[in-house]
Amino acid sequence: MHVNDAETEAGKPQDHPDNPYSTKAASWYALCLLTIVYSFNFIDRQLLAILQESIKADLSLSDSQLGLLTGFAFAIFYVTAGIPIARWADRGNRRNIVSLSLFIWSFMTALSGFVQNYAHLLMARIGVGVGEAGGSPPSHSIISDIFPAESRATAIGFYSMGVSIGILFGFLAGGWLNEFFGWRTAFMVVGVPGVILAFVLRFTLKEPIRGLHDGAPSSKEAVPFGEVLRVLWSRPTFKHIALGAGLNAFCGYATANWTASFMIRTHNMSTGELGTWLSMIIGVGGAIGVFFGGYLADRMARTDKRWYAWLPSICGFLIVPFMISIYLVDNPYMALSLSIIPGLLFQVYLGNTIATTHAIVGPRMRATASAVLFLILNIIGLGAGPWVVGVLSDYLAPSLGTESLRYAMLYALPPVMTWSAVHYWLAGKTVRQDIENAPR
Protein backbone atom coordinates (compact mmCIF):
# COMPACT_ATOMS: atom_id res chain seq x y z
CA MET A 1 0.00 0.00 0.00
CA HIS A 2 1.36 3.43 -0.97
CA VAL A 3 1.57 6.12 1.69
CA ASN A 4 1.25 9.77 0.82
CA ASP A 5 4.00 12.08 2.07
CA ALA A 6 1.27 14.30 3.46
CA GLU A 7 -0.11 11.44 5.55
CA THR A 8 3.24 10.69 7.16
CA GLU A 9 3.78 14.36 7.93
CA ALA A 10 0.37 15.46 9.14
CA GLY A 11 -1.94 12.45 9.33
CA LYS A 12 -4.42 13.28 6.58
CA PRO A 13 -3.94 14.74 3.09
CA GLN A 14 -5.97 17.85 3.92
CA ASP A 15 -3.66 18.53 6.91
CA HIS A 16 -0.58 18.99 4.71
CA PRO A 17 0.98 22.32 5.82
CA ASP A 18 1.22 23.64 2.24
CA ASN A 19 -2.30 22.60 1.20
CA PRO A 20 -4.31 25.73 0.24
CA TYR A 21 -7.49 23.62 0.28
CA SER A 22 -7.33 22.28 3.82
CA THR A 23 -10.83 23.64 4.55
CA LYS A 24 -14.14 22.84 2.90
CA ALA A 25 -14.75 26.56 2.36
CA ALA A 26 -11.59 26.92 0.26
CA SER A 27 -12.36 23.75 -1.72
CA TRP A 28 -15.92 24.79 -2.50
CA TYR A 29 -14.89 28.34 -3.39
CA ALA A 30 -12.51 26.93 -5.99
CA LEU A 31 -15.12 24.49 -7.29
CA CYS A 32 -17.82 27.18 -7.53
CA LEU A 33 -15.48 29.64 -9.27
CA LEU A 34 -14.35 27.04 -11.81
CA THR A 35 -18.00 26.10 -12.39
CA ILE A 36 -18.85 29.73 -13.14
CA VAL A 37 -15.93 29.86 -15.57
CA TYR A 38 -17.20 26.69 -17.24
CA SER A 39 -20.65 28.23 -17.53
CA PHE A 40 -19.10 31.17 -19.44
CA ASN A 41 -17.48 28.59 -21.70
CA PHE A 42 -20.93 27.35 -22.68
CA ILE A 43 -22.69 30.72 -22.66
CA ASP A 44 -20.24 31.88 -25.31
CA ARG A 45 -20.53 28.59 -27.19
CA GLN A 46 -24.31 28.17 -26.95
CA LEU A 47 -25.19 31.77 -27.75
CA LEU A 48 -24.74 31.08 -31.44
CA ALA A 49 -27.50 28.42 -31.40
CA ILE A 50 -30.30 30.81 -30.38
CA LEU A 51 -28.95 33.55 -32.66
CA GLN A 52 -28.27 31.47 -35.77
CA GLU A 53 -31.65 32.01 -37.50
CA SER A 54 -31.12 35.79 -37.28
CA ILE A 55 -27.48 35.42 -38.38
CA LYS A 56 -28.55 33.13 -41.24
CA ALA A 57 -30.98 35.73 -42.55
CA ASP A 58 -28.55 38.63 -42.08
CA LEU A 59 -25.51 36.94 -43.64
CA SER A 60 -27.41 34.70 -46.14
CA LEU A 61 -26.07 31.36 -44.86
CA SER A 62 -27.09 27.73 -45.52
CA ASP A 63 -27.75 25.05 -42.90
CA SER A 64 -24.49 23.36 -43.90
CA GLN A 65 -22.58 26.59 -43.21
CA LEU A 66 -24.31 26.96 -39.85
CA GLY A 67 -23.54 23.35 -38.98
CA LEU A 68 -19.89 23.87 -39.91
CA LEU A 69 -19.76 27.07 -37.89
CA THR A 70 -21.10 25.43 -34.73
CA GLY A 71 -19.47 22.06 -35.46
CA PHE A 72 -16.22 21.17 -37.19
CA ALA A 73 -14.88 24.70 -37.68
CA PHE A 74 -15.07 25.21 -33.93
CA ALA A 75 -14.24 21.66 -32.85
CA ILE A 76 -11.11 21.14 -34.99
CA PHE A 77 -9.33 24.09 -33.41
CA TYR A 78 -10.78 23.33 -29.99
CA VAL A 79 -9.38 19.80 -29.88
CA THR A 80 -6.14 20.59 -31.76
CA ALA A 81 -5.21 23.27 -29.24
CA GLY A 82 -6.45 21.14 -26.35
CA ILE A 83 -3.62 18.57 -26.36
CA PRO A 84 -0.62 20.96 -26.14
CA ILE A 85 -2.44 23.12 -23.58
CA ALA A 86 -3.18 20.02 -21.49
CA ARG A 87 0.48 18.96 -21.68
CA TRP A 88 1.38 22.44 -20.42
CA ALA A 89 -1.19 22.04 -17.59
CA ASP A 90 0.30 18.70 -16.49
CA ARG A 91 3.60 20.43 -15.71
CA GLY A 92 2.70 24.13 -15.29
CA ASN A 93 0.40 26.41 -13.31
CA ARG A 94 -3.13 25.36 -14.19
CA ARG A 95 -4.77 28.42 -12.59
CA ASN A 96 -2.90 30.78 -14.93
CA ILE A 97 -3.78 28.68 -17.97
CA VAL A 98 -7.51 28.73 -17.19
CA SER A 99 -7.43 32.49 -16.56
CA LEU A 100 -5.66 33.25 -19.85
CA SER A 101 -7.98 30.94 -21.78
CA LEU A 102 -11.07 32.59 -20.30
CA PHE A 103 -9.79 36.02 -21.33
CA ILE A 104 -9.18 34.88 -24.91
CA TRP A 105 -12.52 33.16 -25.54
CA SER A 106 -14.53 35.97 -23.91
CA PHE A 107 -12.72 38.63 -25.95
CA MET A 108 -13.35 36.70 -29.18
CA THR A 109 -17.03 36.31 -28.27
CA ALA A 110 -17.40 40.07 -27.85
CA LEU A 111 -15.56 40.54 -31.16
CA SER A 112 -18.15 38.32 -32.89
CA GLY A 113 -20.62 41.21 -32.63
CA PHE A 114 -18.56 43.24 -35.09
CA VAL A 115 -18.26 40.70 -37.94
CA GLN A 116 -19.42 41.66 -41.45
CA ASN A 117 -19.54 38.32 -43.26
CA TYR A 118 -19.30 34.54 -42.85
CA ALA A 119 -15.49 34.49 -43.04
CA HIS A 120 -15.20 37.05 -40.24
CA LEU A 121 -17.62 35.11 -38.03
CA LEU A 122 -15.80 31.86 -38.80
CA MET A 123 -12.48 33.36 -37.69
CA ALA A 124 -14.03 34.75 -34.51
CA ARG A 125 -15.52 31.36 -33.63
CA ILE A 126 -12.16 29.70 -34.27
CA GLY A 127 -10.68 32.15 -31.76
CA VAL A 128 -13.38 31.18 -29.24
CA GLY A 129 -12.53 27.51 -29.85
CA VAL A 130 -8.80 28.00 -29.27
CA GLY A 131 -9.49 29.92 -26.05
CA GLU A 132 -11.98 27.38 -24.72
CA ALA A 133 -9.49 24.54 -25.33
CA GLY A 134 -7.60 25.73 -22.24
CA GLY A 135 -10.61 25.72 -19.93
CA SER A 136 -11.73 22.20 -19.08
CA PRO A 137 -8.65 19.89 -18.93
CA PRO A 138 -6.71 22.09 -16.47
CA SER A 139 -9.90 22.62 -14.43
CA HIS A 140 -10.55 18.87 -14.29
CA SER A 141 -7.01 18.34 -13.03
CA ILE A 142 -7.37 21.04 -10.37
CA ILE A 143 -10.63 19.54 -9.09
CA SER A 144 -9.17 16.02 -8.93
CA ASP A 145 -6.34 17.37 -6.75
CA ILE A 146 -8.73 19.18 -4.41
CA PHE A 147 -11.27 16.38 -3.88
CA PRO A 148 -10.56 12.72 -2.95
CA ALA A 149 -11.50 9.85 -5.29
CA GLU A 150 -14.64 8.87 -3.38
CA SER A 151 -16.23 12.30 -3.96
CA ARG A 152 -14.64 13.13 -7.31
CA ALA A 153 -17.62 12.26 -9.53
CA THR A 154 -19.80 14.48 -7.35
CA ALA A 155 -17.31 17.37 -7.59
CA ILE A 156 -16.87 16.98 -11.35
CA GLY A 157 -20.64 16.57 -11.70
CA PHE A 158 -21.04 19.88 -9.86
CA TYR A 159 -18.44 21.48 -12.13
CA SER A 160 -20.18 20.02 -15.18
CA MET A 161 -23.33 21.91 -14.22
CA GLY A 162 -21.50 24.77 -15.91
CA VAL A 163 -22.58 23.22 -19.22
CA SER A 164 -26.24 23.56 -18.32
CA ILE A 165 -25.89 26.92 -16.57
CA GLY A 166 -24.14 28.23 -19.68
CA ILE A 167 -26.85 26.85 -21.95
CA LEU A 168 -29.50 28.37 -19.66
CA PHE A 169 -28.04 31.88 -19.83
CA GLY A 170 -27.02 31.48 -23.46
CA PHE A 171 -30.58 30.69 -24.50
CA LEU A 172 -32.28 33.07 -22.06
CA ALA A 173 -30.05 36.12 -22.51
CA GLY A 174 -29.40 35.44 -26.19
CA GLY A 175 -33.08 34.98 -27.01
CA TRP A 176 -34.27 38.20 -25.42
CA LEU A 177 -31.23 40.32 -26.36
CA ASN A 178 -31.67 39.22 -29.97
CA GLU A 179 -35.39 40.04 -29.91
CA PHE A 180 -34.93 43.54 -28.52
CA PHE A 181 -31.42 44.61 -29.59
CA GLY A 182 -30.20 42.21 -32.30
CA TRP A 183 -27.65 39.41 -32.47
CA ARG A 184 -24.58 41.68 -32.57
CA THR A 185 -25.43 43.26 -29.21
CA ALA A 186 -26.00 39.81 -27.71
CA PHE A 187 -22.41 38.75 -28.52
CA MET A 188 -20.94 41.91 -27.04
CA VAL A 189 -23.03 41.85 -23.84
CA VAL A 190 -22.14 38.22 -23.14
CA GLY A 191 -18.42 38.49 -23.93
CA VAL A 192 -17.37 41.40 -21.70
CA PRO A 193 -18.18 39.86 -18.25
CA GLY A 194 -15.93 36.89 -19.06
CA VAL A 195 -12.97 39.21 -19.54
CA ILE A 196 -13.55 40.62 -16.04
CA LEU A 197 -13.95 37.13 -14.54
CA ALA A 198 -10.55 36.13 -15.96
CA PHE A 199 -8.86 38.62 -13.61
CA VAL A 200 -10.95 37.47 -10.62
CA LEU A 201 -9.82 33.90 -11.25
CA ARG A 202 -6.18 34.84 -11.67
CA PHE A 203 -5.93 36.70 -8.37
CA THR A 204 -8.22 34.65 -6.07
CA LEU A 205 -7.72 30.99 -7.04
CA LYS A 206 -4.74 29.04 -5.66
CA GLU A 207 -2.89 26.19 -7.36
CA PRO A 208 -3.45 22.87 -5.49
CA ILE A 209 -0.84 20.22 -4.63
CA ARG A 210 -0.79 17.45 -7.24
CA GLY A 211 -1.66 13.93 -6.15
CA LEU A 212 -2.39 14.86 -2.53
CA HIS A 213 -5.40 12.53 -2.25
CA ASP A 214 -4.06 9.66 -4.34
CA GLY A 215 -2.08 7.58 -1.86
CA ALA A 216 1.34 8.37 -3.38
CA PRO A 217 3.43 11.48 -3.97
CA SER A 218 3.08 12.85 -7.47
CA SER A 219 6.26 13.04 -9.53
CA LYS A 220 7.33 16.54 -10.51
CA GLU A 221 8.10 15.34 -14.02
CA ALA A 222 5.37 15.37 -16.65
CA VAL A 223 4.53 11.91 -17.97
CA PRO A 224 5.41 11.55 -21.68
CA PHE A 225 2.42 11.96 -23.98
CA GLY A 226 3.00 8.52 -25.49
CA GLU A 227 2.84 6.93 -22.04
CA VAL A 228 -0.51 8.63 -21.32
CA LEU A 229 -1.88 7.30 -24.61
CA ARG A 230 -0.50 3.84 -23.87
CA VAL A 231 -2.21 3.74 -20.47
CA LEU A 232 -5.52 5.01 -21.86
CA TRP A 233 -5.55 2.68 -24.86
CA SER A 234 -4.65 -0.33 -22.72
CA ARG A 235 -7.86 0.20 -20.74
CA PRO A 236 -10.99 -1.25 -22.40
CA THR A 237 -13.04 0.94 -20.07
CA PHE A 238 -11.61 4.12 -21.58
CA LYS A 239 -12.25 3.00 -25.14
CA HIS A 240 -15.91 2.35 -24.39
CA ILE A 241 -16.61 5.44 -22.28
CA ALA A 242 -14.77 7.71 -24.74
CA LEU A 243 -16.84 6.41 -27.66
CA GLY A 244 -19.98 6.43 -25.53
CA ALA A 245 -19.30 10.03 -24.49
CA GLY A 246 -18.63 11.11 -28.07
CA LEU A 247 -21.87 9.55 -29.33
CA ASN A 248 -23.87 11.00 -26.42
CA ALA A 249 -22.33 14.40 -27.16
CA PHE A 250 -23.21 13.96 -30.86
CA CYS A 251 -26.87 13.91 -29.82
CA GLY A 252 -26.48 16.54 -27.12
CA TYR A 253 -24.70 19.11 -29.26
CA ALA A 254 -26.98 18.49 -32.25
CA THR A 255 -30.00 18.94 -29.99
CA ALA A 256 -28.63 22.07 -28.32
CA ASN A 257 -27.60 23.63 -31.64
CA TRP A 258 -30.65 22.77 -33.75
CA THR A 259 -33.66 22.61 -31.39
CA ALA A 260 -34.18 26.37 -31.52
CA SER A 261 -34.13 26.36 -35.33
CA PHE A 262 -36.45 23.31 -35.40
CA MET A 263 -38.99 24.98 -33.12
CA ILE A 264 -38.84 28.26 -35.04
CA ARG A 265 -39.23 26.63 -38.48
CA THR A 266 -41.73 23.90 -37.61
CA HIS A 267 -43.71 25.55 -34.81
CA ASN A 268 -43.18 29.29 -35.53
CA MET A 269 -42.00 30.22 -32.03
CA SER A 270 -40.28 33.52 -31.21
CA THR A 271 -36.70 33.57 -29.91
CA GLY A 272 -37.68 35.19 -26.60
CA GLU A 273 -40.34 32.62 -25.63
CA LEU A 274 -38.31 29.75 -27.02
CA GLY A 275 -35.13 30.87 -25.25
CA THR A 276 -37.03 30.88 -21.95
CA TRP A 277 -38.35 27.34 -22.49
CA LEU A 278 -35.00 25.93 -23.58
CA SER A 279 -33.13 27.65 -20.76
CA MET A 280 -35.35 25.80 -18.28
CA ILE A 281 -35.36 22.42 -20.06
CA ILE A 282 -31.74 22.16 -21.13
CA GLY A 283 -30.25 24.59 -18.63
CA VAL A 284 -31.97 23.86 -15.31
CA GLY A 285 -32.81 20.24 -16.21
CA GLY A 286 -29.30 19.53 -17.41
CA ALA A 287 -27.74 21.05 -14.28
CA ILE A 288 -29.89 18.84 -12.05
CA GLY A 289 -29.09 15.76 -14.12
CA VAL A 290 -25.34 16.19 -14.33
CA PHE A 291 -24.92 16.95 -10.61
CA PHE A 292 -27.13 14.16 -9.31
CA GLY A 293 -25.72 11.79 -11.93
CA GLY A 294 -22.27 12.19 -10.35
CA TYR A 295 -23.63 12.23 -6.80
CA LEU A 296 -25.69 9.06 -7.24
CA ALA A 297 -22.84 7.26 -9.00
CA ASP A 298 -20.44 8.11 -6.13
CA ARG A 299 -22.92 6.71 -3.61
CA MET A 300 -23.74 3.57 -5.58
CA ALA A 301 -20.07 3.00 -6.45
CA ARG A 302 -19.32 2.45 -2.76
CA THR A 303 -20.78 -1.01 -3.27
CA ASP A 304 -20.01 -1.50 -6.98
CA LYS A 305 -17.86 0.78 -9.14
CA ARG A 306 -19.64 -0.46 -12.26
CA TRP A 307 -22.34 2.12 -11.53
CA TYR A 308 -20.00 4.76 -12.99
CA ALA A 309 -20.72 3.11 -16.36
CA TRP A 310 -24.14 1.60 -15.74
CA LEU A 311 -25.86 4.87 -14.79
CA PRO A 312 -25.02 6.69 -18.07
CA SER A 313 -26.04 3.57 -19.99
CA ILE A 314 -29.47 3.34 -18.34
CA CYS A 315 -30.08 7.07 -18.87
CA GLY A 316 -29.11 6.77 -22.55
CA PHE A 317 -31.64 4.00 -23.17
CA LEU A 318 -34.36 5.99 -21.33
CA ILE A 319 -33.82 9.07 -23.53
CA VAL A 320 -34.48 7.34 -26.86
CA PRO A 321 -38.31 6.97 -26.82
CA PHE A 322 -38.73 10.58 -25.68
CA MET A 323 -36.35 11.76 -28.38
CA ILE A 324 -38.40 10.02 -31.08
CA SER A 325 -41.67 11.49 -29.78
CA ILE A 326 -40.35 15.08 -29.74
CA TYR A 327 -39.98 15.12 -33.53
CA LEU A 328 -43.29 13.39 -34.28
CA VAL A 329 -45.80 15.51 -32.32
CA ASP A 330 -47.41 18.54 -33.95
CA ASN A 331 -47.99 20.70 -30.86
CA PRO A 332 -44.99 22.87 -29.90
CA TYR A 333 -45.71 22.75 -26.17
CA MET A 334 -46.07 18.98 -26.24
CA ALA A 335 -42.70 18.77 -28.02
CA LEU A 336 -41.13 20.99 -25.38
CA SER A 337 -42.75 19.02 -22.54
CA LEU A 338 -41.43 15.77 -23.97
CA SER A 339 -37.96 17.39 -23.98
CA ILE A 340 -37.90 17.62 -20.17
CA ILE A 341 -36.77 14.02 -19.55
CA PRO A 342 -33.94 14.13 -22.15
CA GLY A 343 -33.00 17.56 -20.72
CA LEU A 344 -32.57 15.96 -17.29
CA LEU A 345 -30.68 12.88 -18.50
CA PHE A 346 -28.51 14.09 -21.41
CA GLN A 347 -25.59 15.22 -19.21
CA VAL A 348 -25.56 12.38 -16.63
CA TYR A 349 -22.67 10.76 -18.48
CA LEU A 350 -20.28 13.71 -18.16
CA GLY A 351 -19.18 13.74 -14.51
CA ASN A 352 -19.03 9.95 -14.43
CA THR A 353 -16.93 9.77 -17.60
CA ILE A 354 -14.37 12.36 -16.47
CA ALA A 355 -14.10 10.90 -12.96
CA THR A 356 -13.63 7.39 -14.34
CA THR A 357 -10.97 8.59 -16.79
CA HIS A 358 -9.07 10.23 -13.93
CA ALA A 359 -9.44 7.10 -11.79
CA ILE A 360 -7.58 4.93 -14.33
CA VAL A 361 -4.56 7.25 -14.82
CA GLY A 362 -1.92 8.86 -12.57
CA PRO A 363 -2.14 12.43 -11.13
CA ARG A 364 0.34 13.88 -13.69
CA MET A 365 -1.67 12.35 -16.53
CA ARG A 366 -5.06 13.85 -15.73
CA ALA A 367 -5.11 17.07 -17.74
CA THR A 368 -3.74 15.21 -20.77
CA ALA A 369 -6.21 12.34 -20.23
CA SER A 370 -9.06 14.87 -20.11
CA ALA A 371 -7.78 16.48 -23.31
CA VAL A 372 -7.63 13.11 -25.10
CA LEU A 373 -11.14 12.30 -23.86
CA PHE A 374 -12.40 15.72 -25.00
CA LEU A 375 -10.66 15.33 -28.36
CA ILE A 376 -12.68 12.18 -29.01
CA LEU A 377 -15.84 13.60 -27.45
CA ASN A 378 -15.69 16.86 -29.40
CA ILE A 379 -14.67 15.47 -32.78
CA ILE A 380 -17.60 13.04 -32.68
CA GLY A 381 -19.99 15.22 -30.69
CA LEU A 382 -19.31 18.91 -31.21
CA GLY A 383 -17.72 18.45 -34.63
CA ALA A 384 -19.94 15.88 -36.30
CA GLY A 385 -23.25 16.31 -34.44
CA PRO A 386 -24.40 19.79 -35.58
CA TRP A 387 -22.73 19.43 -39.00
CA VAL A 388 -24.26 16.02 -39.87
CA VAL A 389 -27.74 17.24 -38.95
CA GLY A 390 -27.22 20.41 -41.00
CA VAL A 391 -26.02 18.48 -44.07
CA LEU A 392 -28.86 15.96 -43.76
CA SER A 393 -31.36 18.82 -43.45
CA ASP A 394 -30.05 20.42 -46.66
CA TYR A 395 -30.22 17.02 -48.40
CA LEU A 396 -33.86 16.52 -47.37
CA ALA A 397 -34.92 20.13 -48.07
CA PRO A 398 -35.87 19.67 -51.78
CA SER A 399 -38.47 17.05 -50.83
CA LEU A 400 -39.48 18.13 -47.32
CA GLY A 401 -39.04 21.92 -47.35
CA THR A 402 -39.14 23.50 -43.88
CA GLU A 403 -39.76 20.05 -42.35
CA SER A 404 -36.32 18.83 -43.44
CA LEU A 405 -34.71 19.73 -40.10
CA ARG A 406 -37.37 17.82 -38.15
CA TYR A 407 -36.67 14.59 -40.05
CA ALA A 408 -32.90 15.10 -40.10
CA MET A 409 -32.96 15.10 -36.29
CA LEU A 410 -35.39 12.18 -36.13
CA TYR A 411 -33.33 9.98 -38.48
CA ALA A 412 -29.93 10.81 -36.95
CA LEU A 413 -30.26 11.17 -33.18
CA PRO A 414 -32.17 8.19 -31.65
CA PRO A 415 -29.93 5.51 -33.28
CA VAL A 416 -26.77 7.31 -32.16
CA MET A 417 -28.03 7.65 -28.58
CA THR A 418 -28.77 3.90 -28.48
CA TRP A 419 -25.25 3.20 -29.74
CA SER A 420 -23.82 5.39 -26.96
CA ALA A 421 -25.76 3.54 -24.25
CA VAL A 422 -24.42 0.19 -25.50
CA HIS A 423 -20.80 1.39 -25.11
CA TYR A 424 -21.38 2.45 -21.50
CA TRP A 425 -22.93 -0.90 -20.73
CA LEU A 426 -19.86 -2.65 -22.16
CA ALA A 427 -17.57 -0.37 -20.11
CA GLY A 428 -19.20 -1.74 -16.98
CA LYS A 429 -17.57 -5.11 -17.65
CA THR A 430 -14.01 -3.80 -17.09
CA VAL A 431 -14.27 -0.62 -15.01
CA ARG A 432 -13.47 -2.22 -11.62
CA GLN A 433 -10.33 -3.92 -12.85
CA ASP A 434 -9.06 -0.86 -14.73
CA ILE A 435 -9.48 1.37 -11.65
CA GLU A 436 -7.61 -1.13 -9.50
CA ASN A 437 -4.73 -1.20 -12.02
CA ALA A 438 -4.36 2.58 -12.23
CA PRO A 439 -0.75 3.89 -12.02
CA ARG A 440 0.20 5.95 -8.97
N, C-alpha and C positions, 0 to 999 in steps of 0.2 A: 504494500500500500504506500502510495506517495504521500509525503507530508509537505505542506506548504511552508515556506520560510516564515510567512506571517503567523502561522499557527504555533510554530516553535517559539516565536518571539513574544507573541501577545495573546495566545490562546485561540482566538477566532480571527478569521480573515478581516472582518470589519474593524477589529481592534488594532490593526497594523498602524503604527504611529504616523506613517506618511499617507494614509488612506484619506482622500478628501471626501469620501462618501461613507464615513463611519456612522452617520445618522440617517434615519429614514427620511427626514426632511430634505437633506442634501440629495439623496438618491432620487426622491420623487420630484424635486425641483428640476434636476437634470432631465428626467424622463418627460416631464410635462413640457419643458422648453424644446426638447428635440421633437416631441409630438407636434407642437405648434409649427416648428420649422417644416416638418414633413407635410403638414396641412397646407402650407404655402406652396410646397412642391406641387401638390395636386390642384390647388386653386389656379395656379398659373397654367398648369397642364390642361385642366378640365374646362377652363374658361372658353377655350376655342370651340368646344362642343355646342354650347348654348348659343354662341355667336355665329356659327358657321353658315346658317341660312342667310343671315344678313350680309356676311362677308361674301358668300357665293353670289348673291345678287349684285353687290357693289363691284366686285372684281371679275364677274362673269366666269365663274369656275365650274368644273364638272364634278360629279361625285368621286370619280377616280382621283382627281387632283386633291379634293378634300381628304379622301382616305389616305393618300400619300402624305399629306401635310400633317395629319394627326397620327399616322402610322410609321411607315418605314423611314421617311425623311427625318423624323424626330428620333426614332428608335435606333437607327444605325449609328448616329453620332452619340447617342446616350450610352449605348453599350460599348462602343469602341473606346470612348473616353473613360468608361467605368473601370476597366481592368488596370490601366496604369495608375489611376487615382487610388484604387484600392491597394495596389502594391505600395504606394506612397503611405497610405494610412496604416498599413501593417508594420511600418518602421518609423513613421513620423508622428507629428502632433495632430490627432484626429479632429480636435476642437477647431483648430485653425483652418483645416481643410473644409469642414462643414460651413464655417462662417464665410469663407471666400466663395464657395460654391453658391450659397444662398444669395450673396451680393450679385453674382454674375447672372443667375437665372432671373432674379427679380428685375434687374436693370434691363435685360433683354425683353422681358414681358412688357414693361412700360414702353420700350422702344417700338413694340409691335403696333402701338396706336398711331405711329407716324408713317407706316408703310404706304406705298402708292401702287403696288402691283403684286402679283403672285410671287415673283422672284424675291422681292423685298421681304414679304411675309415668310417665305421659305427660309431665308437666311436668318431672320429673327428667331424662328422656331428652332433652327439648328443651334443657335446660341443658347436658347433655353435648355435644349437637350444636353449640351456639353456642361452647362452649369449644374443641372440636376443630377448628372452622373456622379458628382462628388457629395451628394446628400446622404443616400441610404446606407451604402456599405460601411463608411466610417461610423455612422450613427449606430448601426447594428452592433459593431464591434465595441463601441463605448458601452452600450446597454448590457452586453454580455459580460463586461468586466465590472459592472456595477451590481448586477443581480446574480445570485447563485443559480445553478442549473435547475433546481426544483421549482423556481418561480420565473424562469426565463421566458417560457411561452406566454405567460400572463403579461410580463413586462413588454415583450415584443408585440403581443396582441394589443396592448394599450397604445404603444407607439404607432402601430399600424392603423389605429383609428384616424390617424392623420390623413389617410387616403379618403375616408368617408367625410371627415370634417372639411377637407379641401373640396371634395365634390359638392358638399352641401353649400358652402359659400360660393364656389364657382358657379353653380347653377342659380342660386338665389340672387347673389349680387350681379352676376352677369346678365341674367334674364331681365331684371328690372332696370339696371343701368343702360342696357341696350334699348329697352323700350322707351325710356325717357331721354337719354342723352346720346345713344349711338354706340356702335361697337368699339370705336377708337377710344372714346372716353373710358369704357369699361377696362380696356387693357392698361391704361395709364393709372387709373384709380387703384387697381389691384396690384400693380407692380411696385409702387413706391413704398408701401409699408414693409415689404420684404427687405428692401435696402436698409431700412432703419433697424429691423430685427437682426440683421447680420452683425451689426455693431453690439447689440445687446448680448448676443450669443458669445461673441469674441471676448467680451470683458466680464462676463458673469459665470461662464461654464468652465469647470476645471477638468483637466485630463485625468482619467482614472489610471490605477495601476493595472497592468496587463496580467491576466491569469490569476488574480488574487483568490478567486473562488473555485479554482479548478484542481486543487489537490496537488499541484506541483508548480514550482517557480517557472515563469515564462522566460524563455531565452530572449536575450536582447537582439539577437540576429534574426532578420526576416527570413522566413522559410522560402526556398527557391520556388518560383512559380510552377515549374515542372513537378515538384514534389506535391504541391497543393492539388494539382490536376490528377496526379497519380493516386493520391488518397481518395479524392472525390470519385474518380472513375472506378476505383476498386470496390466501391460500396454500392451494391445493387439498390439500396434504399435511396441514395441520392439520384440515381438515374431515373427511378420511378417518380420521386416527388418533384424533380426538376421538370420532367415532361408533363406530369400532372398539373404542376403550377402554371407552366406555359400554356397548356390547353385551357385551363380555367381562366387564365388571364386573357386568352383569345376571346372568350365569350364575354368576360367582364369589360374589357376595353371596347369591344365592338358595341356592347349594350350601352355603355356610358357615352360613347361618341356618336351613336346613331339614333338612340331613343328619342332625343329631342326632335331631330329631323323627321323621324317616322311619325311622331305624334302631330307635328305641324302639317306634314303633307297629307297624312291619311285622315286625321281627325280635326284639322284646322284649329289647333290651339294656339294661343298667343304665348310669346316667350315669357312674359311675367308670370302668368298663371302656371304655365308648364314648369318654369324654373322653381317655383314654390313646391309643386308636387314632387318633382325629382329630387329636390334638396332634402325633403323629408324621407322619401323612399330609399334613395341610394345613399344619401348622406347620413341621416340619423339611423336608418335601418342597418346600413353597412357598419357604422361605428359600434352599434350594439353587437352585431354578429361577430366582428373580428375580435373584440375584446373578450366576450364570453366564450368564443371558440378557443382562444388560448387559455383562458381561466379554467374552463371545463376539462380541456385536455390535460393541463397540469394536475388537476385533481384526480382524474381517472387514470393518469399514467403512474400514479403512486402504486397502483396494483398491477398495471399492465401498460408498458410503454407503447404498445401497438396502437393505443388510442390516438397518438400523435398523427398516425396515418389513417386510421379507421374513421375518425370524426370528419375530416374533409371528404372522404369517400362517400359516407352516408349523406352528407349535405349536398354533394354533387348530384347523386341520384335523385334526391328529393326536388331539386330545382327543375329538372327536365320537364315534367308534365305542366308545371306552371308556365315555363318558358314557351312551350307550344301554344298554350291557351292564349297568352298575351297577344300573339300575332293573328289569331283566328277570330277574336271577338270584334264586334262592330262598334261597341260603345266605348268612348275614350276613357270614361271613369271606371268602367269594368276592367279595361286593359291596365290602367294604373293601379287599381286595387289588386289585381292578380300579380302585379310586380312587387308587392310588399314582401312575399316570402323569398323570392330570389334576392331582393334587396338585403334581407337579413342574412342570407346564407352565402352569398357570392364570395365574401372576403374571409370566411372561416378558415380557409386553407392557409392564409398568409402567415400569421404568427406561428402556426404549427410547423410550416415548412422552413421558415428561417431558423427557429429554435432547434429543429431536428438537424438541419445542416450544420449549425454551430456545435451541436452535441457530438458529431462524428468527426470533427477536425480539432486541431490544437489551437490555443489562444492566439498565436501569431499567424494563423491561417484564416481567421474569421472574416476580416474585411475582404480578402481576396475570394474566399468561398462565397460570400454574399454577392460579390461582383460577378462571379461565374454563374451563380444561380440566376441573378438578375439579367445576365446576358441571354441565357436560354429563355427565361420568362418573357423578356421584353422583345426578343426577336420573334418568338412565336405569338405572344400576346399583343403587345403594343404595336409591333411592326406589322404582323400579318392580319390581326383581327380587324381593325377598322378598314384597312386597304382591301382585303378580300371581300368584305361586305360591300364596299363602294364599287369595286369592279363588277361584282355579281349584280348589283343594282343597275349599273349602266348596261350590262348585258341583257337584263330582263326588261329594260325600259321600253324598247320598241314594241313589245307585245303586251306589257302590263301598265305602261304609263306611270302615273304617280304611285301606283301600288307596287312598283318594282322593289322598293326598299323593304316593304313589309315581307315579301316572299324571299328576298335575299337573306333576311335575318332568320326567317323560319327554316329555310333549307340548310343554313350554315351552322347555326348555334346549338340546337339540341343534340345533334350527333357528336359534336366536339365536346360538349359538357359530359356526355356519357363516357366518352373515351378518357377524359380526365379522371373521372371517378374510378374507372377500372385501374388506372396506374396507382392511385393512392391505396386501393385495396391490395394490390400486389406489393406495394412498399411495406405493408403491415407484416409481411412474411419474414422480413429481414431486419426490421428496424431495431429490435432488441439486441441482436448480435452486433450490428454495426456500431451502436452506441457503446457497447461494452469494449469494443476493439479500438476506440478512438485514441489517437496519439495524445500524449501529455506534454 
